[in-house]
Amino acid sequence: MAHRRDRTEPTCAVVELRLHVQPGAKRTGFAGRHGDALKFRLAAPPVDGRANEALLAFLAEAFGVPRRQVTLLRGEKSRDKVVRIDAPAARPDLAWTGPAPDPAGVRDPGVSSGG
């Protein structure tokens, strides 16, 4: 009998993300890239760990896991953080990272510069 993969089985065991956060924003969400980190704006203020908790809750919902599966590894009191997500059910980070912008500003070779 062939082994069938359960659809609820995660595609990877652990995801670690490097993040740059901006607490005290109007709303919580992904805001692009900040160097090699993902940037998030957080509506929660950076007081008594509220911004960290809001970030971890947001990531738990986005990755389809219970909050207990999202851990802040580094950056408790910093804007730069490393977060671990155990057994994610979804991988929104793959859409968030996308291709990096070309730092040299090289144009698409198919585009003519005129002349």
C-alpha positions as a Markdown table, in Angstrom:
| # | Residue | x | y | z |
|---|---|---|---|---|
| 1 | Met | 0.0 | 0.0 | 0.0 |
| 2 | Ala | 1.5 | 3.4 | -1.0 |
| 3 | His | 2.1 | 6.0 | 1.7 |
| 4 | Arg | -0.1 | 9.0 | 1.4 |
| 5 | Arg | 1.1 | 12.3 | 2.8 |
| 6 | Asp | -1.4 | 13.8 | 5.2 |
| 7 | Arg | -2.5 | 17.3 | 4.0 |
| 8 | Thr | -2.0 | 18.8 | 7.4 |
| 9 | Glu | 1.6 | 17.6 | 7.7 |
| 10 | Pro | 3.9 | 20.7 | 7.5 |
| 11 | Thr | 6.2 | 21.1 | 4.6 |
| 12 | Cys | 9.1 | 22.0 | 6.8 |
| 13 | Ala | 9.9 | 21.5 | 10.5 |
| 14 | Val | 11.2 | 24.9 | 11.4 |
| 15 | Val | 11.4 | 28.4 | 9.9 |
| 16 | Glu | 13.7 | 31.1 | 11.3 |
| 17 | Leu | 13.1 | 34.7 | 10.2 |
| 18 | Arg | 15.2 | 37.8 | 10.6 |
| 19 | Leu | 12.9 | 40.7 | 11.2 |
| 20 | His | 13.1 | 44.5 | 11.6 |
| 21 | Val | 10.0 | 45.8 | 13.5 |
| 22 | Gln | 8.5 | 49.3 | 13.7 |
| 23 | Pro | 6.2 | 49.5 | 16.8 |
| 24 | Gly | 3.6 | 52.1 | 17.3 |
| 25 | Ala | 2.4 | 52.1 | 13.6 |
| 26 | Lys | -1.2 | 52.7 | 12.5 |
| 27 | Arg | -1.7 | 49.0 | 11.8 |
| 28 | Thr | 0.1 | 45.7 | 12.1 |
| 29 | Gly | 1.5 | 43.9 | 9.0 |
| 30 | Phe | 4.3 | 43.1 | 6.6 |
| 31 | Ala | 5.9 | 46.3 | 5.3 |
| 32 | Gly | 8.6 | 45.1 | 2.9 |
| 33 | Arg | 12.3 | 44.5 | 3.3 |
| 34 | His | 14.9 | 46.1 | 5.5 |
| 35 | Gly | 18.3 | 45.0 | 4.2 |
| 36 | Asp | 18.2 | 41.2 | 4.5 |
| 37 | Ala | 15.4 | 41.2 | 7.1 |
| 38 | Leu | 11.6 | 41.3 | 6.7 |
| 39 | Lys | 10.1 | 44.6 | 8.0 |
| 40 | Phe | 6.9 | 44.6 | 10.0 |
| 41 | Arg | 4.9 | 47.5 | 11.3 |
| 42 | Leu | 3.2 | 46.9 | 14.7 |
| 43 | Ala | 0.2 | 48.8 | 16.0 |
| 44 | Ala | 1.2 | 47.9 | 19.6 |
| 45 | Pro | 3.5 | 50.2 | 21.5 |
| 46 | Pro | 7.0 | 49.1 | 22.6 |
| 47 | Val | 5.9 | 49.0 | 26.2 |
| 48 | Asp | 5.9 | 46.0 | 28.6 |
| 49 | Gly | 6.5 | 43.5 | 25.7 |
| 50 | Arg | 3.3 | 44.4 | 24.0 |
| 51 | Ala | 4.9 | 44.9 | 20.6 |
| 52 | Asn | 6.7 | 41.6 | 20.8 |
| 53 | Glu | 3.5 | 39.8 | 21.8 |
| 54 | Ala | 1.6 | 41.4 | 18.9 |
| 55 | Leu | 4.4 | 40.4 | 16.5 |
| 56 | Leu | 4.4 | 36.8 | 17.7 |
| 57 | Ala | 0.5 | 36.6 | 17.6 |
| 58 | Phe | 0.5 | 38.1 | 14.0 |
| 59 | Leu | 3.1 | 35.5 | 12.8 |
| 60 | Ala | 1.3 | 32.6 | 14.5 |
| 61 | Glu | -1.9 | 33.5 | 12.6 |
| 62 | Ala | 0.0 | 34.1 | 9.3 |
| 63 | Phe | 1.8 | 30.7 | 9.5 |
| 64 | Gly | -1.3 | 28.9 | 10.7 |
| 65 | Val | 0.1 | 27.7 | 14.0 |
| 66 | Pro | -0.8 | 28.1 | 17.7 |
| 67 | Arg | 1.0 | 31.0 | 19.4 |
| 68 | Arg | 3.1 | 28.5 | 21.5 |
| 69 | Gln | 4.9 | 27.4 | 18.3 |
| 70 | Val | 6.3 | 30.9 | 17.6 |
| 71 | Thr | 9.4 | 31.8 | 19.7 |
| 72 | Leu | 11.4 | 35.0 | 19.9 |
| 73 | Leu | 15.0 | 33.8 | 19.8 |
| 74 | Arg | 16.8 | 37.2 | 19.8 |
| 75 | Gly | 15.9 | 40.8 | 20.0 |
| 76 | Glu | 13.6 | 41.1 | 23.0 |
| 77 | Lys | 14.4 | 44.8 | 23.4 |
| 78 | Ser | 15.6 | 45.6 | 19.9 |
| 79 | Arg | 13.9 | 46.4 | 16.6 |
| 80 | Asp | 16.0 | 43.6 | 15.0 |
| 81 | Lys | 14.7 | 40.2 | 15.9 |
| 82 | Val | 15.0 | 36.5 | 15.1 |
| 83 | Val | 11.9 | 34.5 | 15.3 |
| 84 | Arg | 11.4 | 30.7 | 15.1 |
| 85 | Ile | 8.2 | 29.1 | 13.9 |
| 86 | Asp | 7.8 | 25.3 | 14.5 |
| 87 | Ala | 5.9 | 23.2 | 12.0 |
| 88 | Pro | 4.3 | 26.0 | 10.0 |
| 89 | Ala | 1.1 | 25.0 | 8.2 |
| 90 | Ala | 1.5 | 27.9 | 5.7 |
| 91 | Arg | 4.6 | 29.7 | 4.3 |
| 92 | Pro | 3.6 | 33.4 | 3.7 |
| 93 | Asp | 7.3 | 34.3 | 4.1 |
| 94 | Leu | 8.0 | 32.8 | 0.7 |
| 95 | Ala | 5.8 | 35.5 | -0.8 |
| 96 | Trp | 7.2 | 38.2 | 1.5 |
| 97 | Thr | 10.8 | 37.6 | 0.6 |
| 98 | Gly | 10.4 | 37.5 | -3.2 |
| 99 | Pro | 13.3 | 38.5 | -5.4 |
| 100 | Ala | 15.7 | 41.0 | -3.8 |
| 101 | Pro | 15.8 | 44.4 | -5.6 |
| 102 | Asp | 19.0 | 44.8 | -7.6 |
| 103 | Pro | 21.2 | 47.2 | -5.5 |
| 104 | Ala | 23.0 | 48.4 | -8.7 |
| 105 | Gly | 19.7 | 49.4 | -10.3 |
| 106 | Val | 20.4 | 47.4 | -13.4 |
| 107 | Arg | 17.7 | 47.7 | -15.9 |
| 108 | Asp | 15.9 | 44.8 | -17.6 |
| 109 | Pro | 18.0 | 44.0 | -20.7 |
| 110 | Gly | 14.8 | 43.9 | -22.8 |
| 111 | Val | 14.1 | 47.6 | -22.1 |
| 112 | Ser | 15.6 | 50.1 | -24.5 |
| 113 | Ser | 17.0 | 53.3 | -23.1 |
| 114 | Gly | 16.1 | 55.1 | -26.3 |
| 115 | Gly | 18.5 | 56.8 | -28.7 |
